[in-house]
């Protein structure tokens, strides 16, 4: 059945906006070439989008061209402003961007466990408000939040999790109260990191892969056939609780100590580095990533750094082999600060060990985004939600849309 005129217009408008978002400013002639639409149809849609405040003339195609056909049309970046938050156990980072994703302001603030729930929430909300002001934005259209812990798949809310600060759960409600016009949503940090690695990082050519997060916490995100998999309770990827050999016991329902996390969490990695004489203390999380980075940079065949990376790879492959045996993803990205710090030196070691214990061919890649992947993923999802609302609901890609 043929699409109605209004449906056809909506499809064409959406197609043009997505092209402008992906390619940048375009002339009407170039839009005609890329969409396959007729010249009058392109002229009509440009007029509609301009009248709606979504598109504006941003320049001309070249010095030798003048007139209507030379006008460059681009998305009105200031049509909406977005915020992304990376909420950690020890603080919050925030960025504010325009509708096309250009970062206008960013900031972070440490928040210690001694602050108390109310003061911690207030400090985080104040950071967002201050960053919005610095960006020159009047208000926010969409706020995307990445946080550790489980997200309830039914309500989209952050579930109560033992070991995580109480203020995490109250932050979403506080932001919604202080920013009543904004659309606020929260997603697991590792899931956001995987989406960012797929869009802008190490998994850009993969529609099926697993991201193994190696940082303060330990987690995994599963992308199968282009879709993020969350599981029945939102707990897909809670690999830190995986019972593994080499620990002092078994994890419990409320504590991942004794699970895979006890082998590859930042504290365990820092302790392993201390055992190899690479750091003098194993207290702070940055010590883990810095030790891995230094070892990867200077790892001669018989050096302490090489022995440390070998030992770390022996630990990591235990979890990776389990994931591969269950999911056969074809690709595992070592993410988080530690995964990025290890680079190819660590990834190649895990890859070699995996080839010995698993019959399934699997690439092992180092993160391209590291700890910044969470914030990037939160910003990308916020931008997608805002554009979906402002541009209209998504439509399938069509090489010959009605027109």
LUMMAR-688794 format. One record per residue (C-alpha): y, x, z; residue number from 1. Coordinates in pm, 1 decimal. Example, Ala and Ser with C-alpha at 12.3 -4.5 7.8 and 13.67 -1.06 7.14 Angstrom:
2
DONU / c2 / c1 / c3 / i
DONU / -450.0 / 1230.0 / 780.0 / 1
DONU / -106.0 / 1367.0 / 714.0 / 2
//
This chain:
403
DONU / c2 / c1 / c3 / i
DONU / 0.0 / 0.0 / 0.0 / 1
DONU / 339.0 / 137.7 / -99.2 / 2
DONU / 580.5 / 231.0 / 175.9 / 3
DONU / 875.8 / 0.6 / 233.6 / 4
DONU / 1218.6 / 133.2 / 131.7 / 5
DONU / 1315.2 / 189.2 / 496.5 / 6
DONU / 989.8 / 374.8 / 567.4 / 7
DONU / 1034.5 / 587.5 / 256.1 / 8
DONU / 1388.3 / 676.8 / 364.7 / 9
DONU / 1266.4 / 771.9 / 711.9 / 10
DONU / 995.4 / 994.0 / 564.7 / 11
DONU / 1240.5 / 1161.6 / 329.6 / 12
DONU / 1497.6 / 1216.6 / 605.2 / 13
DONU / 1235.4 / 1364.5 / 833.4 / 14
DONU / 1110.0 / 1593.6 / 557.9 / 15
DONU / 1460.7 / 1719.0 / 481.3 / 16
DONU / 1539.7 / 1780.8 / 847.9 / 17
DONU / 1218.7 / 1974.2 / 899.5 / 18
DONU / 1297.1 / 2189.6 / 596.5 / 19
DONU / 1645.3 / 2259.1 / 729.7 / 20
DONU / 1500.4 / 2345.5 / 1068.4 / 21
DONU / 1241.6 / 2578.7 / 915.2 / 22
DONU / 1440.7 / 2734.5 / 630.0 / 23
DONU / 1795.3 / 2720.0 / 761.9 / 24
DONU / 2095.2 / 2586.2 / 566.5 / 25
DONU / 2012.3 / 2465.2 / 213.0 / 26
DONU / 2199.7 / 2324.9 / -84.1 / 27
DONU / 2122.3 / 1978.0 / -213.3 / 28
DONU / 1970.4 / 2143.0 / -518.8 / 29
DONU / 1736.8 / 2352.7 / -308.1 / 30
DONU / 1639.3 / 2045.8 / -105.3 / 31
DONU / 1552.9 / 1874.5 / -431.9 / 32
DONU / 1328.4 / 2166.1 / -532.1 / 33
DONU / 1150.6 / 2187.0 / -197.6 / 34
DONU / 1096.9 / 1812.3 / -150.5 / 35
DONU / 1031.7 / 1706.0 / -509.4 / 36
DONU / 1275.1 / 1419.4 / -460.5 / 37
DONU / 1514.1 / 1297.2 / -725.0 / 38
DONU / 1875.4 / 1410.5 / -722.0 / 39
DONU / 2010.5 / 1062.9 / -625.0 / 40
DONU / 1755.5 / 1036.2 / -341.7 / 41
DONU / 1860.0 / 1375.6 / -203.0 / 42
DONU / 2226.8 / 1277.6 / -229.2 / 43
DONU / 2156.9 / 955.7 / -38.9 / 44
DONU / 1963.3 / 1126.7 / 239.5 / 45
DONU / 2226.4 / 1397.6 / 282.5 / 46
DONU / 2489.9 / 1126.7 / 314.9 / 47
DONU / 2280.1 / 937.3 / 571.6 / 48
DONU / 2208.0 / 1245.2 / 780.1 / 49
DONU / 2571.1 / 1354.4 / 769.4 / 50
DONU / 2688.6 / 1009.8 / 881.3 / 51
DONU / 2434.5 / 1021.4 / 1167.4 / 52
DONU / 2580.1 / 1351.1 / 1288.6 / 53
DONU / 2254.7 / 1541.1 / 1230.7 / 54
DONU / 2362.9 / 1744.9 / 928.0 / 55
DONU / 2694.7 / 1902.0 / 829.0 / 56
DONU / 2833.4 / 2134.6 / 563.8 / 57
DONU / 2809.6 / 2487.3 / 707.4 / 58
DONU / 2922.6 / 2694.9 / 409.4 / 59
DONU / 2868.7 / 2757.1 / 39.4 / 60
DONU / 2577.1 / 2912.6 / -143.4 / 61
DONU / 2768.2 / 3201.9 / -299.6 / 62
DONU / 3103.6 / 3333.5 / -405.4 / 63
DONU / 3035.8 / 3258.8 / -772.3 / 64
DONU / 2955.5 / 2894.0 / -707.3 / 65
DONU / 3204.3 / 2622.3 / -624.0 / 66
DONU / 3191.3 / 2247.0 / -599.2 / 67
DONU / 2952.5 / 1989.6 / -448.2 / 68
DONU / 2636.3 / 2160.5 / -568.3 / 69
DONU / 2725.8 / 2481.5 / -381.5 / 70
DONU / 2761.0 / 2321.7 / -38.4 / 71
DONU / 2518.7 / 2444.6 / 223.1 / 72
DONU / 2391.3 / 2178.9 / 459.7 / 73
DONU / 2256.1 / 2268.0 / 802.6 / 74
DONU / 2143.1 / 2092.1 / 1117.7 / 75
DONU / 2425.1 / 2027.5 / 1363.9 / 76
DONU / 2306.5 / 2266.1 / 1634.7 / 77
DONU / 2540.8 / 2123.6 / 1897.8 / 78
DONU / 2405.7 / 1770.8 / 1851.8 / 79
DONU / 2191.5 / 1829.3 / 2162.4 / 80
DONU / 2138.4 / 2096.5 / 2425.3 / 81
DONU / 1808.3 / 2191.8 / 2581.1 / 82
DONU / 1692.6 / 2380.4 / 2887.7 / 83
DONU / 1366.5 / 2561.6 / 2956.6 / 84
DONU / 1247.9 / 2675.2 / 3299.0 / 85
DONU / 980.4 / 2922.9 / 3401.1 / 86
DONU / 893.2 / 2835.3 / 3760.2 / 87
DONU / 705.9 / 3109.2 / 3946.1 / 88
DONU / 593.9 / 3138.4 / 4306.6 / 89
DONU / 875.0 / 3387.1 / 4366.2 / 90
DONU / 1161.7 / 3239.8 / 4162.7 / 91
DONU / 1292.7 / 3054.4 / 3858.5 / 92
DONU / 1422.2 / 3163.9 / 3517.8 / 93
DONU / 1616.1 / 2929.5 / 3289.3 / 94
DONU / 1753.1 / 2936.7 / 2936.3 / 95
DONU / 1981.9 / 2685.8 / 2766.5 / 96
DONU / 1982.2 / 2651.5 / 2388.8 / 97
DONU / 2119.8 / 2432.7 / 2113.0 / 98
DONU / 1912.7 / 2197.0 / 1899.3 / 99
DONU / 1789.1 / 2469.0 / 1664.5 / 100
DONU / 1677.6 / 2689.5 / 1952.4 / 101
DONU / 1953.0 / 2950.1 / 1968.6 / 102
DONU / 1981.9 / 3067.5 / 2328.1 / 103
DONU / 2334.9 / 3013.9 / 2461.1 / 104
DONU / 2288.6 / 3123.2 / 2823.0 / 105
DONU / 2010.8 / 3244.4 / 3049.7 / 106
DONU / 1971.7 / 3335.3 / 3413.4 / 107
DONU / 1719.8 / 3368.0 / 3695.3 / 108
DONU / 1712.2 / 3357.8 / 4073.0 / 109
DONU / 1454.1 / 3474.4 / 4328.4 / 110
DONU / 1324.5 / 3213.2 / 4572.0 / 111
DONU / 1119.7 / 3331.3 / 4868.4 / 112
DONU / 867.9 / 3129.4 / 5063.3 / 113
DONU / 1092.2 / 3142.8 / 5370.0 / 114
DONU / 1364.9 / 2941.0 / 5200.6 / 115
DONU / 1210.7 / 2601.2 / 5281.2 / 116
DONU / 1145.4 / 2318.4 / 5036.7 / 117
DONU / 1490.7 / 2159.3 / 5035.8 / 118
DONU / 1695.3 / 2479.1 / 5004.0 / 119
DONU / 1454.1 / 2616.1 / 4742.0 / 120
DONU / 1487.4 / 2304.3 / 4525.9 / 121
DONU / 1866.1 / 2305.8 / 4563.6 / 122
DONU / 1884.7 / 2670.4 / 4462.7 / 123
DONU / 1676.6 / 2609.2 / 4150.6 / 124
DONU / 1875.0 / 2300.0 / 4046.8 / 125
DONU / 2204.6 / 2480.3 / 4105.7 / 126
DONU / 2083.3 / 2760.5 / 3878.3 / 127
DONU / 2017.8 / 2510.5 / 3599.5 / 128
DONU / 2359.3 / 2347.3 / 3642.0 / 129
DONU / 2535.4 / 2684.4 / 3642.9 / 130
DONU / 2351.9 / 2801.8 / 3330.0 / 131
DONU / 2434.7 / 2476.8 / 3149.9 / 132
DONU / 2801.2 / 2530.9 / 3231.6 / 133
DONU / 2787.1 / 2890.9 / 3109.8 / 134
DONU / 2636.3 / 2766.9 / 2782.6 / 135
DONU / 2934.4 / 2538.2 / 2730.2 / 136
DONU / 2715.4 / 2228.1 / 2724.6 / 137
DONU / 2834.7 / 1893.8 / 2856.5 / 138
DONU / 2485.0 / 1764.0 / 2925.3 / 139
DONU / 2119.2 / 1827.7 / 2853.3 / 140
DONU / 1907.2 / 1621.5 / 2618.3 / 141
DONU / 1567.8 / 1767.9 / 2711.1 / 142
DONU / 1434.2 / 1994.7 / 2985.4 / 143
DONU / 1096.9 / 2168.1 / 2952.7 / 144
DONU / 938.1 / 2324.5 / 3260.4 / 145
DONU / 651.2 / 2568.8 / 3282.3 / 146
DONU / 482.5 / 2597.6 / 3621.5 / 147
DONU / 156.1 / 2723.1 / 3768.5 / 148
DONU / -93.5 / 2460.8 / 3879.5 / 149
DONU / -257.6 / 2153.5 / 3732.7 / 150
DONU / -74.9 / 1883.6 / 3539.3 / 151
DONU / -210.3 / 1529.8 / 3582.5 / 152
DONU / -301.4 / 1421.3 / 3226.8 / 153
DONU / -231.5 / 1055.6 / 3307.8 / 154
DONU / 110.1 / 1086.6 / 3473.0 / 155
DONU / 226.2 / 1424.6 / 3341.8 / 156
DONU / 317.8 / 1524.4 / 3698.4 / 157
DONU / 247.2 / 1854.0 / 3868.1 / 158
DONU / -42.1 / 1801.0 / 4107.4 / 159
DONU / -44.2 / 1924.6 / 4465.7 / 160
DONU / -214.3 / 2264.7 / 4465.4 / 161
DONU / -311.1 / 2475.8 / 4763.7 / 162
DONU / -141.9 / 2813.7 / 4757.6 / 163
DONU / 157.7 / 2704.5 / 4548.6 / 164
DONU / 502.4 / 2642.5 / 4700.5 / 165
DONU / 578.8 / 2282.9 / 4795.0 / 166
DONU / 917.4 / 2302.0 / 4623.4 / 167
DONU / 751.3 / 2323.3 / 4281.2 / 168
DONU / 645.0 / 1957.1 / 4293.1 / 169
DONU / 983.3 / 1838.7 / 4420.4 / 170
DONU / 1182.3 / 2029.2 / 4158.0 / 171
DONU / 1097.7 / 1794.4 / 3871.4 / 172
DONU / 1216.6 / 1486.8 / 4063.7 / 173
DONU / 1531.0 / 1667.4 / 4174.9 / 174
DONU / 1620.0 / 1769.9 / 3820.9 / 175
DONU / 1564.4 / 1416.7 / 3693.7 / 176
DONU / 1789.7 / 1281.2 / 3968.7 / 177
DONU / 2070.4 / 1532.5 / 3904.6 / 178
DONU / 2034.8 / 1511.4 / 3524.9 / 179
DONU / 1966.9 / 1139.6 / 3472.9 / 180
DONU / 2027.5 / 1147.3 / 3096.3 / 181
DONU / 1783.4 / 1433.9 / 3034.4 / 182
DONU / 1417.7 / 1396.6 / 2938.8 / 183
DONU / 1236.5 / 1619.7 / 3190.0 / 184
DONU / 873.7 / 1722.7 / 3146.5 / 185
DONU / 644.1 / 1983.7 / 3300.8 / 186
DONU / 348.9 / 2174.6 / 3154.6 / 187
DONU / 110.3 / 2437.0 / 3286.1 / 188
DONU / 257.1 / 2782.7 / 3234.4 / 189
DONU / -48.4 / 2928.4 / 3060.6 / 190
DONU / -61.7 / 2639.2 / 2814.9 / 191
DONU / 301.6 / 2700.2 / 2723.1 / 192
DONU / 234.7 / 3070.7 / 2682.7 / 193
DONU / -47.1 / 2992.8 / 2438.1 / 194
DONU / 176.4 / 2763.6 / 2232.7 / 195
DONU / 439.6 / 3037.1 / 2217.0 / 196
DONU / 186.0 / 3302.0 / 2112.0 / 197
DONU / 69.9 / 3068.2 / 1835.3 / 198
DONU / 419.9 / 2993.0 / 1709.1 / 199
DONU / 590.0 / 3330.2 / 1758.4 / 200
DONU / 336.2 / 3578.3 / 1888.8 / 201
DONU / -7.4 / 3730.3 / 1857.4 / 202
DONU / -193.5 / 3417.8 / 1742.7 / 203
DONU / 32.0 / 3310.0 / 1458.1 / 204
DONU / -255.6 / 3304.9 / 1210.8 / 205
DONU / -502.1 / 3122.2 / 1436.6 / 206
DONU / -557.2 / 2751.0 / 1491.2 / 207
DONU / -841.1 / 2821.8 / 1736.4 / 208
DONU / -809.6 / 3082.7 / 2012.3 / 209
DONU / -802.7 / 3133.4 / 2387.9 / 210
DONU / -517.5 / 3294.4 / 2578.1 / 211
DONU / -627.5 / 3478.3 / 2892.0 / 212
DONU / -330.2 / 3505.4 / 3129.4 / 213
DONU / -324.8 / 3827.7 / 3331.3 / 214
DONU / -42.5 / 3839.3 / 3582.0 / 215
DONU / 31.3 / 3725.6 / 3935.7 / 216
DONU / -214.4 / 3442.3 / 3869.0 / 217
DONU / -513.1 / 3425.8 / 3637.2 / 218
DONU / -565.9 / 3145.7 / 3390.0 / 219
DONU / -664.0 / 3058.3 / 3037.0 / 220
DONU / -534.9 / 2821.5 / 2772.0 / 221
DONU / -759.0 / 2676.2 / 2503.4 / 222
DONU / -635.0 / 2591.5 / 2153.6 / 223
DONU / -905.3 / 2431.3 / 1936.9 / 224
DONU / -836.6 / 2323.3 / 1578.6 / 225
DONU / -464.1 / 2347.3 / 1642.3 / 226
DONU / -467.6 / 2124.6 / 1952.5 / 227
DONU / -412.5 / 2224.9 / 2314.2 / 228
DONU / -709.2 / 2114.6 / 2526.1 / 229
DONU / -632.4 / 2008.9 / 2884.0 / 230
DONU / -961.5 / 1855.9 / 3001.3 / 231
DONU / -1036.2 / 1535.4 / 3192.1 / 232
DONU / -834.2 / 1637.2 / 3498.9 / 233
DONU / -591.7 / 1878.3 / 3333.8 / 234
DONU / -790.4 / 2177.9 / 3454.7 / 235
DONU / -915.9 / 2336.5 / 3134.6 / 236
DONU / -867.6 / 2711.0 / 3168.5 / 237
DONU / -881.2 / 2746.9 / 3547.9 / 238
DONU / -1075.2 / 3066.3 / 3491.0 / 239
DONU / -951.4 / 3226.7 / 3811.8 / 240
DONU / -1211.6 / 3011.7 / 3993.4 / 241
DONU / -1496.5 / 3134.2 / 3771.5 / 242
DONU / -1773.0 / 3281.2 / 3993.2 / 243
DONU / -1841.1 / 3635.3 / 3874.6 / 244
DONU / -2028.1 / 3942.7 / 3994.2 / 245
DONU / -1832.0 / 4223.0 / 4155.7 / 246
DONU / -1641.9 / 4019.7 / 4416.0 / 247
DONU / -1698.5 / 3978.9 / 4790.0 / 248
DONU / -1805.1 / 3615.2 / 4771.5 / 249
DONU / -1756.4 / 3286.6 / 4590.9 / 250
DONU / -1437.8 / 3091.3 / 4527.6 / 251
DONU / -1381.5 / 2758.0 / 4699.9 / 252
DONU / -1226.6 / 2433.3 / 4583.7 / 253
DONU / -896.9 / 2540.5 / 4739.3 / 254
DONU / -898.4 / 2917.9 / 4694.1 / 255
DONU / -987.8 / 3131.7 / 4392.4 / 256
DONU / -1048.4 / 3439.2 / 4609.2 / 257
DONU / -1398.0 / 3554.8 / 4520.9 / 258
DONU / -1363.3 / 3429.1 / 4164.8 / 259
DONU / -1253.2 / 3604.0 / 3844.8 / 260
DONU / -899.9 / 3618.4 / 3984.5 / 261
DONU / -1019.5 / 3864.7 / 4248.3 / 262
DONU / -1109.0 / 4106.8 / 3968.8 / 263
DONU / -808.5 / 4080.4 / 3735.7 / 264
DONU / -516.0 / 3926.1 / 3927.2 / 265
DONU / -208.6 / 4148.0 / 3963.2 / 266
DONU / -295.8 / 4247.3 / 4319.4 / 267
DONU / -647.9 / 4350.4 / 4214.3 / 268
DONU / -515.4 / 4544.4 / 3914.8 / 269
DONU / -260.2 / 4726.6 / 4131.0 / 270
DONU / -531.8 / 4811.1 / 4381.6 / 271
DONU / -753.7 / 4944.4 / 4102.2 / 272
DONU / -464.6 / 5156.7 / 3976.5 / 273
DONU / -415.1 / 5296.5 / 4327.8 / 274
DONU / -783.3 / 5389.3 / 4341.8 / 275
DONU / -729.9 / 5595.2 / 4025.2 / 276
DONU / -421.6 / 5763.1 / 4168.3 / 277
DONU / -176.6 / 5590.6 / 3933.2 / 278
DONU / 32.5 / 5414.2 / 4196.7 / 279
DONU / 93.2 / 5491.1 / 4562.4 / 280
DONU / 102.0 / 5129.2 / 4677.4 / 281
DONU / -56.6 / 4808.7 / 4557.8 / 282
DONU / 178.8 / 4555.4 / 4709.6 / 283
DONU / 405.8 / 4432.8 / 4430.4 / 284
DONU / 303.1 / 4255.7 / 4111.4 / 285
DONU / 519.6 / 4479.2 / 3889.2 / 286
DONU / 307.2 / 4773.8 / 3999.5 / 287
DONU / 12.9 / 4627.5 / 3808.4 / 288
DONU / 190.3 / 4588.9 / 3474.9 / 289
DONU / 368.7 / 4922.5 / 3509.7 / 290
DONU / 45.2 / 5103.8 / 3589.4 / 291
DONU / -128.1 / 4947.4 / 3289.2 / 292
DONU / 166.3 / 5030.3 / 3062.8 / 293
DONU / 174.5 / 5391.7 / 3178.2 / 294
DONU / -200.5 / 5428.5 / 3138.5 / 295
DONU / -193.9 / 5281.1 / 2787.2 / 296
DONU / 87.3 / 5516.5 / 2690.8 / 297
DONU / -73.9 / 5832.9 / 2819.4 / 298
DONU / -447.3 / 5757.3 / 2812.4 / 299
DONU / -612.9 / 6079.3 / 2692.2 / 300
DONU / -993.2 / 6077.2 / 2664.2 / 301
DONU / -1052.1 / 6224.8 / 3009.8 / 302
DONU / -731.6 / 6119.4 / 3186.7 / 303
DONU / -702.7 / 5907.9 / 3498.8 / 304
DONU / -525.0 / 5648.6 / 3284.5 / 305
DONU / -820.0 / 5623.6 / 3046.9 / 306
DONU / -1064.0 / 5584.4 / 3335.9 / 307
DONU / -842.0 / 5315.2 / 3486.3 / 308
DONU / -826.6 / 5121.3 / 3157.0 / 309
DONU / -1202.9 / 5153.7 / 3117.3 / 310
DONU / -1257.9 / 5010.1 / 3463.5 / 311
DONU / -1009.2 / 4730.4 / 3402.2 / 312
DONU / -1172.1 / 4642.9 / 3068.7 / 313
DONU / -1510.4 / 4628.3 / 3245.3 / 314
DONU / -1364.6 / 4361.4 / 3472.5 / 315
DONU / -1181.6 / 4162.9 / 3205.6 / 316
DONU / -1479.6 / 4139.5 / 2972.5 / 317
DONU / -1677.5 / 3950.6 / 3238.4 / 318
DONU / -1442.7 / 3653.5 / 3203.8 / 319
DONU / -1386.3 / 3693.5 / 2831.8 / 320
DONU / -1760.9 / 3692.7 / 2760.9 / 321
DONU / -1799.3 / 3367.1 / 2955.1 / 322
DONU / -1519.1 / 3201.1 / 2756.1 / 323
DONU / -1661.4 / 3322.3 / 2426.0 / 324
DONU / -2013.1 / 3203.6 / 2509.5 / 325
DONU / -1887.0 / 2852.3 / 2585.9 / 326
DONU / -1616.6 / 2802.6 / 2322.8 / 327
DONU / -1671.8 / 3056.8 / 2042.1 / 328
DONU / -1295.3 / 3070.6 / 1976.8 / 329
DONU / -1309.0 / 3369.2 / 1741.6 / 330
DONU / -999.3 / 3516.8 / 1905.1 / 331
DONU / -891.4 / 3593.7 / 2260.9 / 332
DONU / -533.8 / 3698.6 / 2337.9 / 333
DONU / -478.3 / 3905.3 / 2652.8 / 334
DONU / -156.6 / 3748.7 / 2776.2 / 335
DONU / 82.9 / 3777.0 / 3066.8 / 336
DONU / 260.9 / 4088.9 / 3178.9 / 337
DONU / -62.0 / 4287.9 / 3219.1 / 338
DONU / -203.8 / 4184.1 / 2882.0 / 339
DONU / 112.8 / 4283.9 / 2700.6 / 340
DONU / 141.8 / 4608.6 / 2896.2 / 341
DONU / -212.3 / 4711.8 / 2801.7 / 342
DONU / -143.4 / 4667.3 / 2431.1 / 343
DONU / -406.6 / 4777.1 / 2183.6 / 344
DONU / -538.6 / 5041.9 / 2424.9 / 345
DONU / -665.7 / 4772.0 / 2661.1 / 346
DONU / -746.9 / 4513.2 / 2393.8 / 347
DONU / -966.6 / 4757.6 / 2200.3 / 348
DONU / -1161.3 / 4846.0 / 2513.9 / 349
DONU / -1228.1 / 4478.7 / 2590.0 / 350
DONU / -1320.3 / 4420.7 / 2224.6 / 351
DONU / -1573.0 / 4704.6 / 2225.4 / 352
DONU / -1735.9 / 4585.6 / 2545.7 / 353
DONU / -1745.6 / 4226.8 / 2425.2 / 354
DONU / -1928.4 / 4331.7 / 2108.6 / 355
DONU / -2204.6 / 4476.2 / 2328.6 / 356
DONU / -2257.6 / 4166.9 / 2546.6 / 357
DONU / -2184.0 / 3881.4 / 2302.9 / 358
DONU / -2341.8 / 3800.8 / 1964.3 / 359
DONU / -2032.7 / 3603.3 / 1859.6 / 360
DONU / -1771.6 / 3792.4 / 1652.1 / 361
DONU / -1443.7 / 3774.8 / 1840.3 / 362
DONU / -1106.2 / 3939.3 / 1792.5 / 363
DONU / -931.1 / 4056.5 / 2108.6 / 364
DONU / -556.0 / 4093.1 / 2074.3 / 365
DONU / -276.3 / 4197.0 / 2307.0 / 366
DONU / 2.2 / 3950.5 / 2379.8 / 367
DONU / 317.8 / 3994.2 / 2175.4 / 368
DONU / 532.2 / 3801.5 / 2425.3 / 369
DONU / 393.6 / 3889.6 / 2769.5 / 370
DONU / 552.2 / 3715.0 / 3066.4 / 371
DONU / 831.2 / 3582.3 / 2844.2 / 372
DONU / 584.0 / 3357.9 / 2664.8 / 373
DONU / 613.7 / 3083.4 / 2928.6 / 374
DONU / 989.1 / 3047.6 / 2889.1 / 375
DONU / 957.0 / 3066.3 / 2510.1 / 376
DONU / 686.1 / 2800.4 / 2510.7 / 377
DONU / 891.7 / 2571.6 / 2734.0 / 378
DONU / 1189.8 / 2607.4 / 2500.2 / 379
DONU / 980.6 / 2540.8 / 2189.4 / 380
DONU / 829.6 / 2225.4 / 2336.5 / 381
DONU / 1169.2 / 2103.8 / 2456.7 / 382
DONU / 1310.2 / 2159.5 / 2108.4 / 383
DONU / 1019.1 / 1975.9 / 1947.5 / 384
DONU / 1062.5 / 1675.8 / 2178.5 / 385
DONU / 1435.7 / 1659.6 / 2119.6 / 386
DONU / 1397.1 / 1685.6 / 1743.7 / 387
DONU / 1121.9 / 1424.4 / 1739.9 / 388
DONU / 1352.8 / 1180.1 / 1913.6 / 389
DONU / 1666.9 / 1263.1 / 1718.1 / 390
DONU / 1498.7 / 1306.5 / 1379.8 / 391
DONU / 1246.5 / 1024.1 / 1415.7 / 392
DONU / 873.1 / 1025.0 / 1481.4 / 393
DONU / 666.1 / 1293.1 / 1305.5 / 394
DONU / 527.2 / 1214.4 / 960.1 / 395
DONU / 255.3 / 1396.6 / 766.3 / 396
DONU / 373.5 / 1669.9 / 532.6 / 397
DONU / 413.4 / 1523.7 / 187.1 / 398
DONU / 468.6 / 1731.6 / -125.1 / 399
DONU / 566.4 / 1428.0 / -328.6 / 400
DONU / 742.9 / 1184.1 / -96.1 / 401
DONU / 861.1 / 850.3 / -222.2 / 402
DONU / 1193.7 / 868.1 / -391.0 / 403
//
